[in-house]
């Protein structure tokens, strides 16, 4: 295998589709919090205490936003092939490396982010790695992986 670096290619609309849910999960609860704590809303409270309701959606939506952010930020944006036949998947949250000889299969799989981006699931001896399916030279990478590891099963590509 030749050492190379493959970068994620996303259009502006795909980047917007990935980022908008995070913005909405943060702005909506903050909007509700400011609405329910506004001076005009105090007259609806029985004992002039702020109601419990605004705190609950804030915690719920911020929890969903944190989970969504972790999911998006753990997806690789760069795949590197090293001289010693390792694949390095680099994301904002972490970096994972896998030897080519440990690869078992690659198959299409959902990324669970609903942004119109195709994805793949790479299974190896020690686990799984999900990655977007829009990298520069992706089919060259798949071809070289199959040449370097004939036991690798490529499904539906």
N, C-alpha and C positions, 0 to 999 in steps of 0.2 A: 504494500500500500504506500502511496505517496503522501508525505505530510502535507496537509492542507487545512484551510479554515473555511467553514461554510457559515454564512451569516443569514439571519432571519430577514425575509422580505415581507413587509406589510404595507398596504396602501394607507393613505391618510384616513379613509373611511373605516378600515379595519382597526386602526389604532384608536379612533374615536369610539368604535363599537366596544372595544375592550375597556376603555377608560370611563365611559359614561355611567355604567352601573355603579362603579365605585363612587363617583361624584354624587349620584342620586342617593345612594345608601347613606351618605354623610349629610347632604344638604337637606333632604326631606325631614329627618328627625330634628335637626337643628331648627328648621322652620317651624315645626310643630312646637318645639320647646319655647321659642320666642313668642309664638302665637298664644299659647296657653299661659304664659307668664306675663303677658301684656297687662297694663293697668286696667283696661276695660274688662278683662276676664275675671278679675278678683271678686266681683259681685256675685258670680255664679258659685263660688266656693262657700260651703256651709259655715265654716268658722274662720274665714279669711286666711286659710293655710293653702299653699300651692297644692293642687291635686297630685295624686300619685301617678295619674295617667301619663303625663309628659315624660317621666323618667323611664317608664317601661319601654316605650317604642325606641327611645334613644339608645338604651342598652341593647335591645334586640337588633336594631338596624346597624349599630356600630359593630356588633358581633358578626353579623352577616358580612359587613364591609371588610372586617379583618380577615375572615375566611376567604372571601373573594380575592382580596389583595394578596394573601399568601399563595392562593392557587395561581394567579396571574404572574406574580413575581418569581415563582419557582419554575416556570416554564423556560426552557433554554432559549437564548437568543443567538447562541453561537455554538457550533460543533467543530471541534478541532481533532485532527488525526495526527498523532505523534509518530516519530520514527520507530519507537518500540511497539507499534501496533496497538495503541490505546485510543479510544474515543473519549474526548473530554467534553461533557455537556455543561456549558457555562450559563448560569442564570443570575439574576440580581441577588437572589437569596442564598444560592449555594452553587458549588461546582461538583460534578460527579464524573468519575472516570471508570471506564469498563474496558477490559481487554477484548480484542476482536475474537479471540478464541473462546471467550465465555458467552458469546451471543447465542441465543437460542432461536428467537423469531422476531420479526417485525411485521405488524399488521395495522391496518387503519383502525383508529379508535377516537372516540369523542374526547375533546379537551374539557368538557363541562363548563365552558364559559359563554356559550351561546353568542359568539361574535362572528360567525361565518368563516371561521378558520378551521381548515382540516387538520387532523392530528394523527399521530402514530403512537403505538405502544411498542416499545422495545423490551423484550423479555430477555433477561440474562440469568446466569446461575445464582446470583445473589439478590435478585429482585426485578423491578420493572422501572422503566423511565418513560414518561409521556413527553412528547415534544411536538411542536407545530410542524406541519408538513409543507412549509413554504420556505425552503432554504435554497441559497444559490448552489447550483451543482448537485442537487439532491439525488438525481438519478445516477450520476457518476459515483457518488458515495455509495449508493445501494449496490451498484455493479461491482465496485472494488471490495465491498464487504463480502459479497457472495463469492468473489474470486479468492479472497483471503481465508474465508471460512465456508467451505462447501456444505457444511451441516446446517448453516443458517437457513431458516425457513422464512421466505418472504411471501406474505399472504396479501392478495388483493392490491398490489401496487402496480 
